[in-house]
Protein backbone atom coordinates (compact mmCIF):
# COMPACT_ATOMS: atom_id res chain seq x y z
CA UNK A 1 0.00 0.00 0.00
CA UNK A 2 1.17 3.51 -0.78
CA UNK A 3 1.61 5.95 2.10
CA UNK A 4 1.04 9.74 2.07
CA UNK A 5 4.58 10.47 0.87
CA UNK A 6 4.19 8.08 -2.06
CA UNK A 7 0.79 9.59 -2.96
CA UNK A 8 2.18 13.14 -2.85
CA UNK A 9 5.19 12.23 -4.98
CA UNK A 10 2.99 10.50 -7.53
CA UNK A 11 0.61 13.46 -7.65
CA UNK A 12 3.46 15.91 -8.24
CA UNK A 13 4.87 13.72 -11.00
CA UNK A 14 1.50 13.43 -12.74
CA UNK A 15 1.00 17.19 -12.62
CA UNK A 16 4.54 17.82 -13.86
CA UNK A 17 3.74 15.67 -16.90
CA UNK A 18 1.22 18.33 -17.92
CA UNK A 19 -1.92 16.61 -16.65
CA UNK A 20 -4.73 18.37 -14.78
CA UNK A 21 -6.47 17.10 -11.67
CA UNK A 22 -10.25 16.73 -11.94
CA UNK A 23 -12.24 19.37 -10.07
CA UNK A 24 -14.49 16.84 -8.34
CA UNK A 25 -12.56 13.56 -8.35
CA UNK A 26 -9.09 14.26 -7.01
CA UNK A 27 -7.72 10.86 -8.04
CA UNK A 28 -8.62 11.49 -11.70
CA UNK A 29 -6.31 13.35 -14.09
CA UNK A 30 -6.44 14.31 -17.75
CA UNK A 31 -4.23 15.78 -20.47
CA UNK A 32 -5.86 18.15 -22.97
CA UNK A 33 -5.05 19.82 -26.23
CA UNK A 34 -7.68 22.51 -26.50
CA UNK A 35 -11.01 20.83 -25.76
CA UNK A 36 -9.76 17.41 -26.87
CA UNK A 37 -8.85 14.98 -24.07
CA UNK A 38 -5.79 12.96 -25.07
CA UNK A 39 -5.07 11.08 -21.83
CA UNK A 40 -7.11 10.10 -18.78
CA UNK A 41 -5.53 8.55 -15.71
CA UNK A 42 -6.95 7.40 -12.36
CA UNK A 43 -5.11 6.27 -9.24
CA UNK A 44 -6.08 4.03 -6.33
CA UNK A 45 -3.53 3.28 -3.61
CA UNK A 46 -0.61 1.97 -5.71
CA UNK A 47 -2.62 1.08 -8.83
CA UNK A 48 -2.95 3.24 -11.96
CA UNK A 49 -5.69 2.98 -14.58
CA UNK A 50 -5.25 4.97 -17.79
CA UNK A 51 -6.35 5.38 -21.38
CA UNK A 52 -4.69 7.48 -24.06
CA UNK A 53 -5.00 8.25 -27.73
CA UNK A 54 -2.28 7.10 -30.16
CA UNK A 55 0.81 9.28 -30.01
CA UNK A 56 0.41 10.27 -26.35
CA UNK A 57 1.65 7.11 -24.67
CA UNK A 58 4.92 8.86 -23.73
CA UNK A 59 3.08 11.06 -21.20
CA UNK A 60 1.97 8.07 -19.15
CA UNK A 61 5.24 6.21 -19.74
CA UNK A 62 7.16 8.90 -17.85
CA UNK A 63 5.02 8.19 -14.78
CA UNK A 64 5.34 4.40 -15.12
CA UNK A 65 9.12 4.59 -15.52
CA UNK A 66 9.54 6.78 -12.45
CA UNK A 67 7.82 4.27 -10.14
CA UNK A 68 9.22 1.15 -11.80
CA UNK A 69 5.81 -0.41 -12.42
CA UNK A 70 6.27 -4.18 -12.34
CA UNK A 71 3.35 -5.18 -14.51
CA UNK A 72 1.22 -3.47 -17.15
CA UNK A 73 -2.02 -5.08 -18.34
CA UNK A 74 -3.93 -4.13 -21.46
CA UNK A 75 -7.34 -5.26 -22.68
CA UNK A 76 -8.12 -7.53 -19.72
CA UNK A 77 -7.35 -6.22 -16.23
CA UNK A 78 -8.43 -6.26 -12.58
CA UNK A 79 -8.93 -2.93 -10.83
CA UNK A 80 -10.46 -2.29 -7.41
CA UNK A 81 -12.12 -5.70 -7.23
CA UNK A 82 -13.55 -5.58 -10.74
CA UNK A 83 -12.64 -7.45 -13.92
CA UNK A 84 -12.47 -5.11 -16.91
CA UNK A 85 -12.39 -6.51 -20.44
CA UNK A 86 -12.00 -4.21 -23.44
CA UNK A 87 -12.16 -5.23 -27.09
CA UNK A 88 -13.38 -3.73 -30.36
CA UNK A 89 -17.04 -4.08 -29.33
CA UNK A 90 -16.78 -2.20 -26.04
CA UNK A 91 -15.92 -2.52 -22.35
CA UNK A 92 -17.35 -5.20 -20.06
CA UNK A 93 -17.15 -4.93 -16.25
CA UNK A 94 -17.81 -7.86 -13.93
CA UNK A 95 -17.17 -8.78 -10.28
CA UNK A 96 -16.94 -12.53 -10.82
CA UNK A 97 -14.02 -13.21 -8.48
CA UNK A 98 -15.40 -11.03 -5.68
CA UNK A 99 -18.88 -12.57 -5.86
CA UNK A 100 -17.57 -16.13 -5.85
CA UNK A 101 -15.40 -15.52 -2.77
CA UNK A 102 -18.35 -14.55 -0.55
CA UNK A 103 -19.24 -17.37 1.82
CA UNK A 104 -22.92 -18.13 2.52
CA UNK A 105 -24.33 -17.81 6.04
CA UNK A 106 -23.61 -20.97 8.02
CA UNK A 107 -26.71 -21.78 10.09
CA UNK A 108 -29.11 -24.57 10.99
CA UNK A 109 -32.80 -24.21 11.63
CA UNK A 110 -32.81 -26.79 14.43
CA UNK A 111 -36.59 -26.69 14.69
CA UNK A 112 -36.80 -22.91 14.45
CA UNK A 113 -39.55 -21.25 12.43
CA UNK A 114 -38.93 -18.68 9.70
CA UNK A 115 -40.06 -15.90 12.05
CA UNK A 116 -37.73 -16.87 14.90
CA UNK A 117 -34.93 -14.43 15.68
CA UNK A 118 -31.43 -15.03 14.35
CA UNK A 119 -28.52 -15.33 16.79
CA UNK A 120 -25.87 -12.64 17.17
CA UNK A 121 -23.38 -14.77 15.25
CA UNK A 122 -25.86 -15.29 12.42
CA UNK A 123 -26.61 -11.57 12.26
CA UNK A 124 -22.88 -10.85 12.01
CA UNK A 125 -22.64 -13.24 9.04
CA UNK A 126 -25.75 -11.69 7.49
CA UNK A 127 -24.26 -8.21 7.77
CA UNK A 128 -21.11 -9.39 5.98
CA UNK A 129 -23.01 -11.11 3.16
CA UNK A 130 -25.34 -8.15 2.64
CA UNK A 131 -22.39 -5.75 2.59
CA UNK A 132 -20.69 -7.81 -0.12
CA UNK A 133 -23.89 -8.09 -2.16
CA UNK A 134 -24.40 -4.33 -1.89
CA UNK A 135 -20.89 -3.66 -3.16
CA UNK A 136 -21.26 -6.01 -6.13
CA UNK A 137 -24.67 -4.49 -6.95
CA UNK A 138 -23.23 -0.97 -6.97
CA UNK A 139 -20.26 -1.89 -9.11
CA UNK A 140 -21.82 -3.90 -11.92
CA UNK A 141 -24.92 -5.90 -10.90
CA UNK A 142 -27.83 -3.46 -10.52
CA UNK A 143 -30.36 -6.30 -10.63
CA UNK A 144 -29.12 -7.33 -7.17
CA UNK A 145 -29.89 -3.92 -5.67
CA UNK A 146 -33.41 -4.82 -4.55
CA UNK A 147 -32.23 -7.90 -2.65
CA UNK A 148 -29.41 -5.98 -1.00
CA UNK A 149 -31.60 -3.03 -0.03
CA UNK A 150 -34.38 -5.23 1.37
CA UNK A 151 -31.94 -7.27 3.44
CA UNK A 152 -30.12 -4.17 4.73
CA UNK A 153 -33.34 -2.94 6.30
CA UNK A 154 -33.77 -6.27 8.12
CA UNK A 155 -30.25 -6.83 9.48
CA UNK A 156 -30.71 -5.34 12.96
CA UNK A 157 -33.81 -7.45 13.68
CA UNK A 158 -32.98 -10.38 11.44
CA UNK A 159 -34.98 -13.57 11.60
CA UNK A 160 -34.36 -17.03 10.19
CA UNK A 161 -36.18 -16.16 6.98
CA UNK A 162 -33.73 -13.32 6.31
CA UNK A 163 -30.80 -15.73 6.57
CA UNK A 164 -32.47 -17.93 3.99
CA UNK A 165 -33.21 -14.99 1.70
CA UNK A 166 -29.61 -13.75 1.92
CA UNK A 167 -28.21 -17.14 0.96
CA UNK A 168 -30.64 -17.35 -1.98
CA UNK A 169 -29.58 -13.89 -3.18
CA UNK A 170 -25.92 -14.85 -2.84
CA UNK A 171 -26.52 -18.08 -4.77
CA UNK A 172 -28.06 -16.01 -7.57
CA UNK A 173 -25.10 -13.64 -7.60
CA UNK A 174 -22.64 -16.54 -7.81
CA UNK A 175 -24.63 -18.53 -10.39
CA UNK A 176 -24.58 -15.53 -12.74
CA UNK A 177 -21.20 -14.11 -11.71
CA UNK A 178 -20.25 -13.58 -15.38
CA UNK A 179 -22.98 -10.93 -15.68
CA UNK A 180 -22.06 -7.27 -15.46
CA UNK A 181 -22.17 -3.93 -17.23
CA UNK A 182 -21.35 -3.46 -20.91
CA UNK A 183 -20.40 -0.14 -22.48
CA UNK A 184 -20.76 -0.44 -26.25
CA UNK A 185 -18.17 1.24 -28.43
CA UNK A 186 -19.58 4.36 -30.12
CA UNK A 187 -22.93 4.17 -28.31
CA UNK A 188 -22.47 7.64 -26.82
CA UNK A 189 -21.31 10.76 -28.67
CA UNK A 190 -19.52 12.48 -25.82
CA UNK A 191 -19.05 15.78 -27.67
CA UNK A 192 -22.81 16.29 -27.91
CA UNK A 193 -24.12 14.16 -25.02
CA UNK A 194 -26.21 15.61 -22.19
CA UNK A 195 -25.39 14.17 -18.78
CA UNK A 196 -28.11 14.10 -16.12
CA UNK A 197 -27.48 13.57 -12.41
CA UNK A 198 -30.16 12.11 -10.13
CA UNK A 199 -29.78 12.73 -6.39
CA UNK A 200 -31.84 12.35 -3.26
CA UNK A 201 -33.47 15.28 -1.46
CA UNK A 202 -30.12 16.64 -0.23
CA UNK A 203 -29.21 17.65 -3.80
CA UNK A 204 -25.64 16.47 -3.10
CA UNK A 205 -24.85 19.81 -1.48
CA UNK A 206 -25.39 21.78 -4.70
CA UNK A 207 -26.31 25.47 -4.66
CA UNK A 208 -28.87 27.43 -6.65
CA UNK A 209 -29.42 31.10 -7.54
CA UNK A 210 -32.74 32.87 -6.98
CA UNK A 211 -34.16 35.62 -9.18
CA UNK A 212 -32.12 38.27 -7.33
CA UNK A 213 -28.88 36.41 -7.87
CA UNK A 214 -28.56 35.30 -4.26
CA UNK A 215 -26.90 31.96 -3.58
CA UNK A 216 -28.66 29.35 -1.43
CA UNK A 217 -27.94 25.69 -0.69
CA UNK A 218 -30.50 23.30 -2.16
CA UNK A 219 -32.49 21.82 0.72
CA UNK A 220 -35.58 19.72 1.10
CA UNK A 221 -38.51 20.48 3.45
CA UNK A 222 -37.70 24.21 3.50
CA UNK A 223 -34.30 23.78 5.05
CA UNK A 224 -35.31 21.57 7.96
N, C-alpha and C positions, 0 to 999 in steps of 0.2 A: 504494500500500500504506500502511496505517496504522501509525505508529510507536507506541512505548510510551506517549508522552504522549497521543496520540489515543485509544488503547485505555483509558487510565485516565480520561480525561475522559468518554468514552462510558459507561463503567461507572458512574461517579458520577451521571451524568445519568439512566441507567436506574433506578438505585436510588432516586434522589430522586423519581422518578415513582411510587414506591410498589411497585415490583416486587421480587421476591426472587430471589437467585441460587440455582441448583440446587446441592444438596449435593455431587453427584458430577460434574456437567458444568458447569464454571464459565462457559461461554459460553452457557448456557441460563438464561433468566429467566422468571418467571411472576407474574401478578397474581391474587390470590385475594379472594373474599368468602366467608368461612367456609371450607367444604371445596370450594367451587365455583371452578374455574379459569376466569377471564374472559379472560385474555390470556396467550399464550406467545410468547416472542421469543428468537431465536438469533442470534449474531453470528459472523462469520468475516472476519478482516481488516477491510475496509471495507464488507462486505455485511451486510444485516440481513434475516432471514427471520422473519415473524411471522404469527400468526393471532389473531383476537379475536372475541368474541361481540358482536352488535349493541348499540350504546349505549356501548361502551368504546373506540371508535376514537380518542377524544381523548387517551388515555393514550399510545398509540404516536405520535400526531401531534406531540406535544410533542417527542419525540426526533427525529423526522424534520425538523421545522422548525429545530431547533437546529443540525443539521449540513447544512442546505440540500441535502437529497437530490435529485439531479438527475432521477432516474427511478424511478417506482414501477410494478411489474408485478403484475397480479392474474390468477389463473386459469391462466396459462401463463407459466412463468418458467424461468430457468437459475440454478442455485445450486451452487457447488462442483463444476462439471463435469457436473452432472446436469440433465436436462430434467424439469420437474415440471409436470404438467397436472392441474388439478382442475376437476371439473364435478359435476353433481348425482348421478352414479353413484359417484364416488369419486376417488381420487388415483392417478395413474399416473406412475411414475418410470422414465426410460430414460437411457441414456448413448450415444445415437445419434451425436452429433457427436464425442465422444471416441473411440469405437470406429472411426469412419470416418477419423479423422486418423492412426491408427497405420499406419506403413509396414511392408510385409512385409520379411522378410530377403532381401537381395540377394546371391544366391550362384549359382555354377554347379558342376555335378558334375564336369565335366572328367575323366571317366573314373573318378572315385572311386566306391567302393562305399558302401552305406548305413552300414556299420560303420566307415568311415574317420573319423578325427578331424576336427573342424571347426577352422578357423583362429582365431587370436585375434580378428581383426576380425569373423568370423562369430559367435563366442561373445558379443562385445560387443553385436551386433545382437540376438541371441537373448535376452540378458538384458533388453534394453529392451522387446522384444515381450512377453516373459513377464510383466514388471512391469506393463505396460499391461493385459494380459489379466487379471491377478490383481486389479488395481484395479477394472476393469469388473465382474468376477465378484462381488467383495465388495459393490459398490454396488447392482447390480440384475440381474445375470445369474448366478444360482447354478448354472445348468446348465453354465457354463464352468469351474467350480471344479476339476473332475477334471483337465481338460486343463492348467490352470495349475499345479496341484499336481504333476502328473506331470512336467511340463517343468521346474519349479523344481528338482526333485531331480536333473535331468540336466545342468543348465547348466554346472557346473564341468568335467565330462568330456564335453561335448557331441560328438556325432557327426553325420554328414550326415543320418541319419534323423531326428534331433531337429530339425534345421532345417526339414525337410519337414513334420514333425508340427506345428511351431509355425505355419508358414504356413497349413496346413490349418485349424488352430484359429482363427487370425485371420480367415481367409476365412469361416468359419462365423459368427464374431461380427459381421462386417460385413454378411453376407448377411441376417442377422436382427437388424439394429441397432435395429429398432423394438420389439423385445421388451424386457420389463422387469418390474417389480413393480407389482401393482395392489392397492390398499387399498380395499375396497368400503365405501361409506357404510353405517353402521349394522351392520356385520358383527360388531363387538365392543362389548359393553356394559362400558365402562370402569369404571363404578361397582361392578360385581360381578365383574369379570374377575380371574383368578389368573394372575400373570406368573411364568414359570419361566425361570431362567437356567441355561445349560449351559456349563461351563468344562472346561478340561483339568485335569490332576492338581495344578496349583498352586493351584486353588480361587480364583484371582484375588486372592490375599492376604487372603481373608476369615478371620475368627476364629470359634472355637466355644467353648462352655462345657461343662465336664465335670460330672459329678454333684455335685461339691463346689463348683461355682460358679467354678472357676478358668478363666482365659482362656488359650487356646492358639491359635497360628496353625494353620490347616489345612495339613497337609503330606502328601505322598505318601511311600511307602517309609520310614515311621517317621522322618521328618525328615531323611533323607539328602539 
